Amino acid sequence: MKAALLALAFLTRLPVPQMQSSPDDHARAICWFPFAGLAVGTVVAAAAWAGLRHDPWAGALLALLAWTAITGALHLDGLGDIADAAGAAHGNHPRISAVLADPHIGSFGAVAIMLQLAAKLVLLRLVLEHAPVWPLILVPAVARIGPLVWALLLPPLHEGMGTSFRAGANWTAVTFWLLLLGIAGLCAVPSLLIGLLGIPAWAGWLQRKIGGISGDGHGAGIELTESASLVAWVFLG
């Protein structure tokens, strides 16, 4: 239970009781990231339902606001940092590390964040026009299988919180969440699960362009996998 609460504390702005935690607890928390995704998805779906009582655009806007608020824009920040690193460093790994360590956002990052928010708003609007709201719960959960896989496949760029998570990642947890969310997705919107293809695709891109995984890489990958699931839902659902 402590690991699940830590996952909520790391990935959401939900109120979580303060607790003593060990490195082992931090390591195990990554196995509960999809659980935190279910919490995020529940809030997003509830906001979409509330806005949908007026019209689909209101539902999409409230869902996006809730999505950003409950995550504290944490993953958007990672997306911006990765975009800056890829755009400004031109494959120079020392330069990539320097850009990732810079707290300021550059033009590449700003554009990436704006495009991501615009894409999510439009995709949510298209989803809400014809589809039921509740499968939205699955989108953030499916995306948060990604950190488990990336931690297992990719070397860490540097020591930090990401390396402590890496110690707890295992293929048993990946299989459990794939089966659980896969069954739920097949019962709801099977095309939504096509977004899972974004997980290995992101691992390959990070390996080629960045050289490994960091907290920013996890955050950016979560954002892009969420969008991939929404794209599949809209165009193939």
N, C-alpha and C positions, 0 to 999 in steps of 0.2 A: 504493500500500500504506500510506503514511503517513496518508493521509486516512481509510482504513478503520480503522486502529488508533486514530486520534483519535476516530472515532465510537464505538468500543468504550470508550475512556477517558471520553468525555463521558456516555454513556448507561448504562454498566454498572459494576459493581465487579469485573469480571474483571481479573486482573493483566496490565498492558500495559507493555512496556518504556518507560522514559523516553526522550524524544527531543526534539530541537530542532524547533520548528514555527514557521511564518510565518503571517501573516494569511491568505495564500492557501490554506495547508494547512487552516486552520480553516474557511474558506469552503467548500472542497471536501468537508469532512467531512460536511456535511448530506446530500450525495448518497449517503452510505453508512449513513445512519440505518436503513433497512430491513435492511441486512446485520447491524447490531447487534441489530435485532429478531429476526433468525434465531438469533443466539447466545442471546438471552434465551429464545426459544421452545424451543430445544434443551434448555436447563437445566430449564425448566418441565415439558416433556414427560417428561424423564428422572425428575424428582421424582414426577410423577404416576404413571408406570409403577411406580416403586418402592413407592409407597403403595398402589397398586391391587392389589398382590400380597396385601394384607391385606383391604381393602374399599374401595369408592368414596369413602367419607368420608375415609379416611386418604389416599387419592390426592389428593383435592381439597385437603385441608389442607396436605400436603407441597408440592403445586404452588403454592399461594398463598404459603406461606412462602418457597419458592425464588424466586417472582416478585418478592416484596417485597425479598428479600435481594440478588438480583443487580442490581436497579435502585437499591438504596440508598433506597427509598421516595421517590426524586427526583420522580417524576411524581405521586405521592400528595400530596406537599408542594405542587406546583403546583395540584392540584385544590382543596386546602384554601384556598390563597391566593385563587384565583379565586372560590370560593364566598363567602369573607369579603368580597371586594371587591364582588361583585354584591349580596350581602345587606345590607351595611352602608353602601354609598356611595349607593345609590338613584339611579344614573345620573349622579352628580356626578363629572366626570372628574378634577378635581384631588384629590377625596377618594378616588377609585379608585386613583390613583397612590400616594397616601399609605398606603392599606391594603395595597397590593401590596408596598410597601417595608418594611412592618412585619414583623419576623421572628416575632412572636408569632402564635399561632393563636387565632381566635375561635370562638364557638359554631357559626356557619354552617360554617366550615371543618372543625371536629371532626365535626359531623354528616355532612357530605359524605364525609369519609374513611371513617367507620364504615360508612355505607351502601354505599360502593363496595367495601370489603373483604367485607362480608356478601353483596353481590350476586355478586361473583366466586366466593366460596366455594360458594354454592348453585348457580350456573351450572356451575362446574367439576364439582360432584358430579353434576349431571344429565347433563353431557356424558360423564363417565366411566362412567356406568351402562350405556350402550348403544353408545358410539362408540369407535373405535380411538384410541389416545393420540397418534399421531404428527402428526395435523393441528394439534394445539396449537402446533406449531412455527411455523405460519403466522400465528397470531393477533397476536403482538407485531410481526411484520414488516409485516403489512398496516397496522397502526395507525401505524407509523413512516413511512409514505408521507405521513401528514398534515402533519408539519412542512415538508416540501418544498412542499406546496400552500399552506399557510397563509403561509409566508414570501413566496410569490409574489403572493398575493391581498390580504394585509392590510398596512396601514402599521405600522411599529414603534411601540410605546408610548414607548420611550426607547432611548437608546444603550446597548449592552452586547453580551454574547455573541450574543444573538439577531440583532443587526444584522450581525455578522460572518458568521453562518450564511446570512443572507439574500442576501449577495453571491454565494454559490455555488449557490443554488437555481436550477434551470432545468427547463423542461418536458420536455426530452429525458430527464433522469433520472426524472422522474415517469412518463413513458410506458414507460421500460424496466422499472421496478419493477412498474407496473400489469400489463404483459404477463407478466413472469416469475411474479409471485405469483398473477396471475389464472389462468394456465394450471395452476399447481400447485394452486390452490384448486378449479378445475373438476374436476381429477382426484381430489381428496380429498373435500371437502365444499363443493359450490357455494354453499350458503346462507350459509356463513361470509363470502363476499365481499359480502353485503348490508351488512355493517358498514362498507364503504367509503362508503356514503351518509352516515355520520356525519361524514366529513371536510368536505364542503361545508356540511352543516348546522351544524357547529361554527364554521366561518368566518363564516357569517351571524349566528350568535348573538353571537360576539365583536365583530363590527362594530357591531351594534346596542347591545349592553349595555356593552361595555368600550371600544370605539373603536379597537382595534388588537390587535397580537400582541406577546407578551413570552415570556420563558422559562416563566413560570407558565402562560400560555395554551397553549404547546406541550405541557407536561406534563399539564395537565388534559385536553386534547384526546386525547392518546395513551391515557390511562386510559379515557375515555368511549368511544373508538372500539374499544378492546379489549373492553369490556363489550358494545357493540353487536354485535360479531362473535359473541360467545358467545351473546347472546340470539337472534340469527338462527339460529345453529347448533342451539340447543336447541329452538326453537319452529317452525322451518321446515325443519330438516335431515331 
